[in-house]
Amino acid sequence: MEQTLKLACWGDSEALANAVLAEIVTELGRPITARGFNDLYIVKRFADVMTAVEANTGAALIVGNSEAEVGRLQAENGKAHR
């Protein structure tokens, strides 16, 4: 998390996004660094990155914030999302 905060202070939104997404993927059981995440997914659209992350981790990710999407994913995963 400290690395994420440092990136936020630098103002590099792509680096910050990669750090946050790397933390999420690591928490889903596929350890990866922000640099590694960047190397794998550079120049890809966000939706394509999310599809690849879902395929690599086996976890359904919330891409939108609609209640219908959250409900679908909660049912799919058998648990509530925070």
ABEGO torsion letter per residue (X at the ends): XAAAAAAAAAGBAAAAAAAAAAAAAAAAGBBBBAAAAAAAABGBBAAAAAAAAAAAAGBBBBABABAAAAAAAAAAAGBBBX
